[in-house]
């Protein structure tokens, strides 16, 4: 047995096996990191697409007869509408806020809000002020997704918490 171990250590295959044992975990971690980066990019893209599509769609809403836009807001908030636009996102991890605003000087006044009773955040107010002028109407949509890692969740989540919650705000002039 002792001779067998000595022969194994001297052979080239033993060196290759030991090197492979050291390199394999590093390669697996790199592979997992590439997969996670791809999943995170997909989530960022989907969140961006959802907010942009909703802003474009709701900007075309005409409130004739009265209440039409409220009906459209309810339809946009449904999980089936979200699944049609971004099927890769889980609706339980997604929050969407939609506002129709009217600008009075630099102050946006909420005309319609989804969810009902929601108010503009400071970031949404700044986004509206950046694109809309006085006496203009527009739509402000924010989509936020709470993403979770597939690999190394316990280890990496504390370090990547700000990156794992992509949020995108889109503003569209109401036409």
N, C-alpha and C positions, 0 to 999 in steps of 0.2 A: 504494500500500500504506500509506504514511504517513497519508494522508487517511482511509483506512478505519479505522485504529487510533484516530485522533483522534475520528472520529465515534462509534466504539464506546464510548470512554471517556466521552463527553459524554451518551450516551443513558441512559435510565433502566434499560434491561435490563442494561447493564453493571454498574451499581450493585447491582442485585438479584442478578446472578450472583456477584459478589464477596462480598456478604453471605451468600449461600447457601453458598459455598465455606468461609467461616469458621464458619458455624453447623452445617453437616452433621456434622463429626466429633464435636461436642459432643452433638448429638442421637443419633448412633449409640452413643456411650458411655453415654448415659443409658438408651437402649433395652436395651443389653447388661446394664447394672446391674440393671434391673428384671427381666429374664429370670433373671439369676443369683440375685437375691433370692428370686424365686418358686421356683426349683429348690432353694435352700437351705432354705426354709420347708417344702417338700415332704419333704425328707430328714429334717428335725427331726421333723415330724409322723409320718413312717413309723417312725423309730427309737423314738419314744415309744409308738406303737401296738403295735409288735412286743414291746417289753418288757412292756407292760401286758397284752397278750393272753397271752403266755407265762406271766406270773405268775398270772393267773386260771386258765388251763388246768392248770398244774402244781399249783396249790393244791388242786385237786379230786382229785388222784391218790391212790388208795387202794392201799397196798402189800400187798393180799391178792389172789392169792398173792404170796409174797415175790419181789421182783425186778421186779414190775410197773412200779414207778416208774422203774427203770433203763431198761426197754424204752421207756417213754414219753419219757424224756430223750433217748435216741438218736433217736427219731422227731422230736422237736422240733428237734434239731440238724441235721436233714437240710436240704439246700438246697431241696428241693421243698416242705417245710413252710413255710420262710421265704418262698418265692416265692408261696405261696397267700395269705399275710397281707399282705405288702408287695412286690408285684411290681416296683415302681419301684426297689428297692434291688438292687444287684449283690452277690450273696452273697460274692464274693471280697473285697469291701471291708468286710464286716460281721463283727464278732466278738460272740458271745453267750455269756454265762456265766450258768448257772442253779444255784441252791443251794436245797436244803431245809435249814432250820436249826431247831434246838431251843434255846430260851433257857434258860440256867442262870443266874439272877440277871440280870446285864446282859451276860453273855458268850454269844454265839451259837456253837453247836457244829454243824458241818456234818454232815448225815446223808447227803445225796446231793449230788454235784457234777457239773456238765457244763461244760467238758470234764473227764474223769476226772482226779483229782488236783489240781484247781484249789483255790485257797484264797481266802478273802474278802479284799478290799482294805479299807483303812481307811474309805473312803467307803461301801462296802457294809455294813461292820460298824456304822457310825453310822446308816445307814438302817434296819437291822434293830433297833437299840437304840431308835430313835425311834418305831417302830410296835409292836414286840412286847414283851410283858411277860414276867416270869419264868414258866417252865413252859409257855409257849406255843410252838407250832410255826408256822413260816411259810416263805414262799418269797421269795428275793431274786433278781431277774433284772436283768442289766445288758446293754444293747445299745449297741454303739459302732460308728459308721460313719465310714469315711474318704472324705469327699466330695472331688471334684476339680472345679475351675472349668472351664466350657466356653469362656468368653471371657477373655482377658487373664490366663491362668494363670500365666505366668512373672512378670508384673508384680505381680499382686495376692496370690498365694499366700503370700509371706513376711509380709505384713501381716495376713492373715486366717487364719493357720494354726490358731489356737485355735478359731475359729468353724467351720472346715471339718471338724472331727471331733466331731460331736455324740454325746453319750453320755447315756443315760437309765437310771436305776435305778428299778425298781418293786419294792415290797414288798407281799406279800399274806398275810394271816392264813390259815393252813392250816385247812380246815374239815372 
